């Protein structure tokens, strides 16, 4: 992420809270459905079943990052268009 100007070195995964959901236009999970258990069952959720980047070579992680960016861009356009 740092390569594209985003520093997430101090960030850690966070549990989704009701306050987060209440303030969101859309909720997207990534890999949440892998084990068939998703904490976001209380709200309509988009599941982006993506591979876990942990332990992957950097080129694979870059492809995953770019896929997330493509999906975010598409979702943002939907939100802007009022869908």
Jmol script that loads the backbone (N, CA, C; Angstrom):
load data "model"
ATOM      1  N   UNK A   1       0.823  -1.186   0.000  1.00  0.00           N
ATOM      2  CA  UNK A   1       0.000   0.000   0.000  1.00  0.00           C
ATOM      3  C   UNK A   1       0.873   1.258   0.000  1.00  0.00           C
ATOM      4  N   UNK A   2       2.003   1.174   0.679  1.00  0.00           N
ATOM      5  CA  UNK A   2       2.901   2.321   0.734  1.00  0.00           C
ATOM      6  C   UNK A   2       3.357   2.725  -0.668  1.00  0.00           C
ATOM      7  N   UNK A   3       3.484   1.719  -1.557  1.00  0.00           N
ATOM      8  CA  UNK A   3       3.897   1.996  -2.937  1.00  0.00           C
ATOM      9  C   UNK A   3       2.925   2.914  -3.657  1.00  0.00           C
ATOM     10  N   UNK A   4       1.663   2.903  -3.253  1.00  0.00           N
ATOM     11  CA  UNK A   4       0.660   3.748  -3.893  1.00  0.00           C
ATOM     12  C   UNK A   4       0.272   4.933  -3.005  1.00  0.00           C
ATOM     13  N   UNK A   5       1.117   5.229  -2.019  1.00  0.00           N
ATOM     14  CA  UNK A   5       0.931   6.424  -1.207  1.00  0.00           C
ATOM     15  C   UNK A   5       0.032   6.275   0.008  1.00  0.00           C
ATOM     16  N   UNK A   6      -0.219   5.039   0.434  1.00  0.00           N
ATOM     17  CA  UNK A   6      -1.077   4.810   1.599  1.00  0.00           C
ATOM     18  C   UNK A   6      -0.271   4.077   2.664  1.00  0.00           C
ATOM     19  N   UNK A   7      -0.079   4.726   3.805  1.00  0.00           N
ATOM     20  CA  UNK A   7       0.678   4.131   4.896  1.00  0.00           C
ATOM     21  C   UNK A   7      -0.269   3.449   5.880  1.00  0.00           C
ATOM     22  N   UNK A   8      -0.271   2.124   5.887  1.00  0.00           N
ATOM     23  CA  UNK A   8      -1.121   1.377   6.817  1.00  0.00           C
ATOM     24  C   UNK A   8      -0.275   0.638   7.865  1.00  0.00           C
ATOM     25  N   UNK A   9       0.967   1.047   7.999  1.00  0.00           N
ATOM     26  CA  UNK A   9       1.882   0.320   8.889  1.00  0.00           C
ATOM     27  C   UNK A   9       1.424   0.317  10.344  1.00  0.00           C
ATOM     28  N   UNK A  10       0.671   1.315  10.761  1.00  0.00           N
ATOM     29  CA  UNK A  10       0.211   1.371  12.151  1.00  0.00           C
ATOM     30  C   UNK A  10      -1.202   0.805  12.307  1.00  0.00           C
ATOM     31  N   UNK A  11      -1.803   0.365  11.231  1.00  0.00           N
ATOM     32  CA  UNK A  11      -3.182  -0.134  11.278  1.00  0.00           C
ATOM     33  C   UNK A  11      -3.233  -1.611  11.655  1.00  0.00           C
ATOM     34  N   UNK A  12      -4.311  -1.984  12.290  1.00  0.00           N
ATOM     35  CA  UNK A  12      -4.572  -3.375  12.679  1.00  0.00           C
ATOM     36  C   UNK A  12      -6.014  -3.697  12.282  1.00  0.00           C
ATOM     37  N   UNK A  13      -6.329  -4.973  12.029  1.00  0.00           N
ATOM     38  CA  UNK A  13      -7.720  -5.333  11.742  1.00  0.00           C
ATOM     39  C   UNK A  13      -8.627  -4.929  12.909  1.00  0.00           C
ATOM     40  N   UNK A  14      -9.850  -4.532  12.568  1.00  0.00           N
ATOM     41  CA  UNK A  14     -10.797  -4.095  13.588  1.00  0.00           C
ATOM     42  C   UNK A  14     -12.083  -4.901  13.466  1.00  0.00           C
ATOM     43  N   UNK A  15     -12.702  -5.189  14.583  1.00  0.00           N
ATOM     44  CA  UNK A  15     -14.009  -5.832  14.576  1.00  0.00           C
ATOM     45  C   UNK A  15     -15.049  -4.809  14.136  1.00  0.00           C
ATOM     46  N   UNK A  16     -15.989  -5.251  13.334  1.00  0.00           N
ATOM     47  CA  UNK A  16     -17.059  -4.385  12.887  1.00  0.00           C
ATOM     48  C   UNK A  16     -18.013  -4.134  14.043  1.00  0.00           C
ATOM     49  N   UNK A  17     -18.387  -2.876  14.231  1.00  0.00           N
ATOM     50  CA  UNK A  17     -19.324  -2.521  15.292  1.00  0.00           C
ATOM     51  C   UNK A  17     -20.621  -2.012  14.678  1.00  0.00           C
ATOM     52  N   UNK A  18     -21.673  -1.973  15.460  1.00  0.00           N
ATOM     53  CA  UNK A  18     -22.950  -1.450  14.987  1.00  0.00           C
ATOM     54  C   UNK A  18     -22.812   0.024  14.603  1.00  0.00           C
ATOM     55  N   UNK A  19     -22.012   0.791  15.341  1.00  0.00           N
ATOM     56  CA  UNK A  19     -21.794   2.204  14.995  1.00  0.00           C
ATOM     57  C   UNK A  19     -21.162   2.346  13.610  1.00  0.00           C
ATOM     58  N   UNK A  20     -20.206   1.470  13.280  1.00  0.00           N
ATOM     59  CA  UNK A  20     -19.596   1.500  11.952  1.00  0.00           C
ATOM     60  C   UNK A  20     -20.645   1.249  10.876  1.00  0.00           C
ATOM     61  N   UNK A  21     -21.483   0.243  11.114  1.00  0.00           N
ATOM     62  CA  UNK A  21     -22.521  -0.116  10.147  1.00  0.00           C
ATOM     63  C   UNK A  21     -23.529   1.016  10.003  1.00  0.00           C
ATOM     64  N   UNK A  22     -23.943   1.595  11.121  1.00  0.00           N
ATOM     65  CA  UNK A  22     -24.925   2.673  11.081  1.00  0.00           C
ATOM     66  C   UNK A  22     -24.434   3.876  10.280  1.00  0.00           C
ATOM     67  N   UNK A  23     -23.126   4.107  10.264  1.00  0.00           N
ATOM     68  CA  UNK A  23     -22.564   5.252   9.545  1.00  0.00           C
ATOM     69  C   UNK A  23     -22.122   4.929   8.132  1.00  0.00           C
ATOM     70  N   UNK A  24     -22.420   3.728   7.645  1.00  0.00           N
ATOM     71  CA  UNK A  24     -21.915   3.302   6.337  1.00  0.00           C
ATOM     72  C   UNK A  24     -23.005   3.320   5.268  1.00  0.00           C
ATOM     73  N   UNK A  25     -22.603   3.686   4.057  1.00  0.00           N
ATOM     74  CA  UNK A  25     -23.499   3.564   2.904  1.00  0.00           C
ATOM     75  C   UNK A  25     -23.514   2.127   2.397  1.00  0.00           C
ATOM     76  N   UNK A  26     -22.371   1.465   2.465  1.00  0.00           N
ATOM     77  CA  UNK A  26     -22.223   0.077   2.035  1.00  0.00           C
ATOM     78  C   UNK A  26     -21.272  -0.618   3.010  1.00  0.00           C
ATOM     79  N   UNK A  27     -21.467  -1.924   3.198  1.00  0.00           N
ATOM     80  CA  UNK A  27     -20.558  -2.731   4.002  1.00  0.00           C
ATOM     81  C   UNK A  27     -19.979  -3.786   3.077  1.00  0.00           C
ATOM     82  N   UNK A  28     -18.657  -3.864   3.045  1.00  0.00           N
ATOM     83  CA  UNK A  28     -17.965  -4.839   2.210  1.00  0.00           C
ATOM     84  C   UNK A  28     -17.067  -5.665   3.110  1.00  0.00           C
ATOM     85  N   UNK A  29     -17.171  -6.989   2.977  1.00  0.00           N
ATOM     86  CA  UNK A  29     -16.263  -7.872   3.688  1.00  0.00           C
ATOM     87  C   UNK A  29     -15.363  -8.549   2.667  1.00  0.00           C
ATOM     88  N   UNK A  30     -14.204  -8.944   3.094  1.00  0.00           N
ATOM     89  CA  UNK A  30     -13.229  -9.575   2.202  1.00  0.00           C
ATOM     90  C   UNK A  30     -12.785 -10.892   2.806  1.00  0.00           C
ATOM     91  N   UNK A  31     -13.325 -11.967   2.289  1.00  0.00           N
ATOM     92  CA  UNK A  31     -12.958 -13.276   2.793  1.00  0.00           C
ATOM     93  C   UNK A  31     -13.731 -13.701   4.015  1.00  0.00           C
ATOM     94  N   UNK A  32     -14.723 -12.938   4.374  1.00  0.00           N
ATOM     95  CA  UNK A  32     -15.515 -13.227   5.570  1.00  0.00           C
ATOM     96  C   UNK A  32     -16.247 -14.558   5.449  1.00  0.00           C
ATOM     97  N   UNK A  33     -16.641 -14.903   4.241  1.00  0.00           N
ATOM     98  CA  UNK A  33     -17.410 -16.117   4.042  1.00  0.00           C
ATOM     99  C   UNK A  33     -16.583 -17.377   3.896  1.00  0.00           C
ATOM    100  N   UNK A  34     -15.283 -17.286   4.040  1.00  0.00           N
ATOM    101  CA  UNK A  34     -14.402 -18.428   3.835  1.00  0.00           C
ATOM    102  C   UNK A  34     -14.791 -19.604   4.716  1.00  0.00           C
ATOM    103  N   UNK A  35     -15.035 -19.340   5.976  1.00  0.00           N
ATOM    104  CA  UNK A  35     -15.408 -20.405   6.917  1.00  0.00           C
ATOM    105  C   UNK A  35     -16.918 -20.518   7.073  1.00  0.00           C
ATOM    106  N   UNK A  36     -17.666 -19.766   6.268  1.00  0.00           N
ATOM    107  CA  UNK A  36     -19.109 -19.807   6.368  1.00  0.00           C
ATOM    108  C   UNK A  36     -19.664 -19.047   7.556  1.00  0.00           C
ATOM    109  N   UNK A  37     -18.804 -18.312   8.231  1.00  0.00           N
ATOM    110  CA  UNK A  37     -19.231 -17.532   9.395  1.00  0.00           C
ATOM    111  C   UNK A  37     -18.891 -16.071   9.131  1.00  0.00           C
ATOM    112  N   UNK A  38     -19.914 -15.227   9.186  1.00  0.00           N
ATOM    113  CA  UNK A  38     -19.677 -13.811   8.928  1.00  0.00           C
ATOM    114  C   UNK A  38     -20.349 -12.986  10.013  1.00  0.00           C
ATOM    115  N   UNK A  39     -19.600 -12.095  10.656  1.00  0.00           N
ATOM    116  CA  UNK A  39     -20.199 -11.280  11.715  1.00  0.00           C
ATOM    117  C   UNK A  39     -21.140 -10.218  11.180  1.00  0.00           C
ATOM    118  N   UNK A  40     -21.204 -10.033   9.864  1.00  0.00           N
ATOM    119  CA  UNK A  40     -22.008  -8.960   9.285  1.00  0.00           C
ATOM    120  C   UNK A  40     -23.380  -9.434   8.832  1.00  0.00           C
ATOM    121  N   UNK A  41     -23.954 -10.413   9.513  1.00  0.00           N
ATOM    122  CA  UNK A  41     -25.249 -10.945   9.096  1.00  0.00           C
ATOM    123  C   UNK A  41     -26.393  -9.990   9.416  1.00  0.00           C
ATOM    124  N   UNK A  42     -26.146  -8.975  10.193  1.00  0.00           N
ATOM    125  CA  UNK A  42     -27.192  -8.052  10.613  1.00  0.00           C
ATOM    126  C   UNK A  42     -27.398  -6.901   9.630  1.00  0.00           C
ATOM    127  N   UNK A  43     -26.696  -6.928   8.505  1.00  0.00           N
ATOM    128  CA  UNK A  43     -26.820  -5.864   7.522  1.00  0.00           C
ATOM    129  C   UNK A  43     -26.505  -6.429   6.144  1.00  0.00           C
ATOM    130  N   UNK A  44     -27.138  -5.841   5.106  1.00  0.00           N
ATOM    131  CA  UNK A  44     -26.819  -6.284   3.751  1.00  0.00           C
ATOM    132  C   UNK A  44     -25.336  -6.021   3.491  1.00  0.00           C
ATOM    133  N   UNK A  45     -24.654  -7.049   3.038  1.00  0.00           N
ATOM    134  CA  UNK A  45     -23.201  -6.984   2.908  1.00  0.00           C
ATOM    135  C   UNK A  45     -22.766  -7.496   1.539  1.00  0.00           C
ATOM    136  N   UNK A  46     -21.804  -6.806   0.948  1.00  0.00           N
ATOM    137  CA  UNK A  46     -21.152  -7.301  -0.254  1.00  0.00           C
ATOM    138  C   UNK A  46     -19.964  -8.140   0.190  1.00  0.00           C
ATOM    139  N   UNK A  47     -19.862  -9.353  -0.289  1.00  0.00           N
ATOM    140  CA  UNK A  47     -18.724 -10.216   0.058  1.00  0.00           C
ATOM    141  C   UNK A  47     -17.777 -10.276  -1.126  1.00  0.00           C
ATOM    142  N   UNK A  48     -16.598  -9.737  -0.962  1.00  0.00           N
ATOM    143  CA  UNK A  48     -15.557  -9.785  -1.983  1.00  0.00           C
ATOM    144  C   UNK A  48     -14.611 -10.915  -1.611  1.00  0.00           C
ATOM    145  N   UNK A  49     -14.919 -12.098  -1.954  1.00  0.00           N
ATOM    146  CA  UNK A  49     -14.099 -13.261  -1.613  1.00  0.00           C
ATOM    147  C   UNK A  49     -12.720 -13.137  -2.245  1.00  0.00           C
ATOM    148  N   UNK A  50     -11.819 -12.601  -1.476  1.00  0.00           N
ATOM    149  CA  UNK A  50     -10.453 -12.391  -1.938  1.00  0.00           C
ATOM    150  C   UNK A  50      -9.504 -13.274  -1.151  1.00  0.00           C
ATOM    151  N   UNK A  51      -8.429 -13.664  -1.794  1.00  0.00           N
ATOM    152  CA  UNK A  51      -7.419 -14.469  -1.114  1.00  0.00           C
ATOM    153  C   UNK A  51      -6.726 -13.652  -0.034  1.00  0.00           C
ATOM    154  N   UNK A  52      -6.277 -14.336   1.000  1.00  0.00           N
ATOM    155  CA  UNK A  52      -5.510 -13.701   2.072  1.00  0.00           C
ATOM    156  C   UNK A  52      -4.098 -13.436   1.569  1.00  0.00           C
ATOM    157  N   UNK A  53      -3.619 -12.211   1.662  1.00  0.00           N
ATOM    158  CA  UNK A  53      -2.274 -11.901   1.175  1.00  0.00           C
ATOM    159  C   UNK A  53      -1.147 -12.424   2.073  1.00  0.00           C
ATOM    160  N   UNK A  54      -1.492 -12.869   3.268  1.00  0.00           N
ATOM    161  CA  UNK A  54      -0.461 -13.333   4.203  1.00  0.00           C
ATOM    162  C   UNK A  54       0.348 -14.477   3.586  1.00  0.00           C
ATOM    163  N   UNK A  55       1.660 -14.312   3.588  1.00  0.00           N
ATOM    164  CA  UNK A  55       2.566 -15.340   3.094  1.00  0.00           C
ATOM    165  C   UNK A  55       2.734 -15.375   1.585  1.00  0.00           C
ATOM    166  N   UNK A  56       2.079 -14.471   0.884  1.00  0.00           N
ATOM    167  CA  UNK A  56       2.171 -14.438  -0.583  1.00  0.00           C
ATOM    168  C   UNK A  56       3.385 -13.628  -1.024  1.00  0.00           C
ATOM    169  N   UNK A  57       3.869 -13.916  -2.240  1.00  0.00           N
ATOM    170  CA  UNK A  57       4.973 -13.129  -2.783  1.00  0.00           C
ATOM    171  C   UNK A  57       4.441 -11.752  -3.160  1.00  0.00           C
ATOM    172  N   UNK A  58       5.329 -10.775  -3.207  1.00  0.00           N
ATOM    173  CA  UNK A  58       4.937  -9.378  -3.376  1.00  0.00           C
ATOM    174  C   UNK A  58       4.146  -9.142  -4.659  1.00  0.00           C
ATOM    175  N   UNK A  59       4.470  -9.830  -5.748  1.00  0.00           N
ATOM    176  CA  UNK A  59       3.721  -9.622  -6.987  1.00  0.00           C
ATOM    177  C   UNK A  59       2.263 -10.069  -6.846  1.00  0.00           C
ATOM    178  N   UNK A  60       2.018 -11.145  -6.106  1.00  0.00           N
ATOM    179  CA  UNK A  60       0.647 -11.590  -5.860  1.00  0.00           C
ATOM    180  C   UNK A  60      -0.101 -10.588  -4.986  1.00  0.00           C
ATOM    181  N   UNK A  61       0.578 -10.062  -3.972  1.00  0.00           N
ATOM    182  CA  UNK A  61      -0.041  -9.076  -3.083  1.00  0.00           C
ATOM    183  C   UNK A  61      -0.375  -7.813  -3.872  1.00  0.00           C
ATOM    184  N   UNK A  62       0.499  -7.403  -4.753  1.00  0.00           N
ATOM    185  CA  UNK A  62       0.221  -6.226  -5.587  1.00  0.00           C
ATOM    186  C   UNK A  62      -1.014  -6.452  -6.455  1.00  0.00           C
ATOM    187  N   UNK A  63      -1.141  -7.642  -7.036  1.00  0.00           N
ATOM    188  CA  UNK A  63      -2.325  -7.940  -7.849  1.00  0.00           C
ATOM    189  C   UNK A  63      -3.593  -7.887  -6.987  1.00  0.00           C
ATOM    190  N   UNK A  64      -3.520  -8.411  -5.768  1.00  0.00           N
ATOM    191  CA  UNK A  64      -4.664  -8.360  -4.856  1.00  0.00           C
ATOM    192  C   UNK A  64      -5.019  -6.913  -4.522  1.00  0.00           C
ATOM    193  N   UNK A  65      -3.997  -6.123  -4.229  1.00  0.00           N
ATOM    194  CA  UNK A  65      -4.208  -4.704  -3.917  1.00  0.00           C
ATOM    195  C   UNK A  65      -4.884  -3.998  -5.082  1.00  0.00           C
ATOM    196  N   UNK A  66      -4.407  -4.264  -6.282  1.00  0.00           N
ATOM    197  CA  UNK A  66      -4.971  -3.625  -7.467  1.00  0.00           C
ATOM    198  C   UNK A  66      -6.404  -4.073  -7.721  1.00  0.00           C
ATOM    199  N   UNK A  67      -6.710  -5.335  -7.414  1.00  0.00           N
ATOM    200  CA  UNK A  67      -8.081  -5.837  -7.555  1.00  0.00           C
ATOM    201  C   UNK A  67      -9.005  -5.128  -6.571  1.00  0.00           C
ATOM    202  N   UNK A  68      -8.552  -4.937  -5.345  1.00  0.00           N
ATOM    203  CA  UNK A  68      -9.348  -4.201  -4.359  1.00  0.00           C
ATOM    204  C   UNK A  68      -9.586  -2.782  -4.855  1.00  0.00           C
ATOM    205  N   UNK A  69      -8.558  -2.131  -5.396  1.00  0.00           N
ATOM    206  CA  UNK A  69      -8.707  -0.765  -5.896  1.00  0.00           C
ATOM    207  C   UNK A  69      -9.739  -0.705  -7.021  1.00  0.00           C
ATOM    208  N   UNK A  70      -9.696  -1.667  -7.932  1.00  0.00           N
ATOM    209  CA  UNK A  70     -10.664  -1.718  -9.032  1.00  0.00           C
ATOM    210  C   UNK A  70     -12.083  -1.862  -8.484  1.00  0.00           C
ATOM    211  N   UNK A  71     -12.257  -2.740  -7.511  1.00  0.00           N
ATOM    212  CA  UNK A  71     -13.583  -2.951  -6.932  1.00  0.00           C
ATOM    213  C   UNK A  71     -14.063  -1.723  -6.157  1.00  0.00           C
ATOM    214  N   UNK A  72     -13.160  -1.072  -5.430  1.00  0.00           N
ATOM    215  CA  UNK A  72     -13.524   0.146  -4.696  1.00  0.00           C
ATOM    216  C   UNK A  72     -13.936   1.241  -5.679  1.00  0.00           C
ATOM    217  N   UNK A  73     -13.177   1.402  -6.750  1.00  0.00           N
ATOM    218  CA  UNK A  73     -13.518   2.412  -7.761  1.00  0.00           C
ATOM    219  C   UNK A  73     -14.908   2.157  -8.338  1.00  0.00           C
ATOM    220  N   UNK A  74     -15.210   0.906  -8.640  1.00  0.00           N
ATOM    221  CA  UNK A  74     -16.515   0.535  -9.190  1.00  0.00           C
ATOM    222  C   UNK A  74     -17.629   0.802  -8.173  1.00  0.00           C
ATOM    223  N   UNK A  75     -17.405   0.425  -6.928  1.00  0.00           N
ATOM    224  CA  UNK A  75     -18.390   0.656  -5.880  1.00  0.00           C
ATOM    225  C   UNK A  75     -18.615   2.150  -5.677  1.00  0.00           C
ATOM    226  N   UNK A  76     -17.545   2.914  -5.679  1.00  0.00           N
ATOM    227  CA  UNK A  76     -17.663   4.366  -5.499  1.00  0.00           C
ATOM    228  C   UNK A  76     -18.519   4.976  -6.610  1.00  0.00           C
ATOM    229  N   UNK A  77     -18.317   4.499  -7.852  1.00  0.00           N
ATOM    230  CA  UNK A  77     -19.121   4.999  -8.962  1.00  0.00           C
ATOM    231  C   UNK A  77     -20.595   4.671  -8.747  1.00  0.00           C
ATOM    232  N   UNK A  78     -20.895   3.463  -8.266  1.00  0.00           N
ATOM    233  CA  UNK A  78     -22.277   3.091  -7.972  1.00  0.00           C
ATOM    234  C   UNK A  78     -22.880   4.031  -6.926  1.00  0.00           C
ATOM    235  N   UNK A  79     -22.131   4.317  -5.874  1.00  0.00           N
ATOM    236  CA  UNK A  79     -22.612   5.197  -4.805  1.00  0.00           C
ATOM    237  C   UNK A  79     -22.861   6.602  -5.354  1.00  0.00           C
ATOM    238  N   UNK A  80     -21.917   7.102  -6.156  1.00  0.00           N
ATOM    239  CA  UNK A  80     -22.084   8.433  -6.750  1.00  0.00           C
ATOM    240  C   UNK A  80     -23.293   8.495  -7.668  1.00  0.00           C
ATOM    241  N   UNK A  81     -23.566   7.400  -8.384  1.00  0.00           N
ATOM    242  CA  UNK A  81     -24.697   7.360  -9.315  1.00  0.00           C
ATOM    243  C   UNK A  81     -26.030   7.124  -8.602  1.00  0.00           C
ATOM    244  N   UNK A  82     -25.946   6.911  -7.276  1.00  0.00           N
ATOM    245  CA  UNK A  82     -27.162   6.769  -6.482  1.00  0.00           C
ATOM    246  C   UNK A  82     -27.767   5.392  -6.466  1.00  0.00           C
ATOM    247  N   UNK A  83     -26.983   4.380  -6.786  1.00  0.00           N
ATOM    248  CA  UNK A  83     -27.519   3.010  -6.762  1.00  0.00           C
ATOM    249  C   UNK A  83     -27.581   2.470  -5.367  1.00  0.00           C
TER     250      UNK A  83
END
end "model"
wireframe off; spacefill off
backbone 0.3
color backbone group
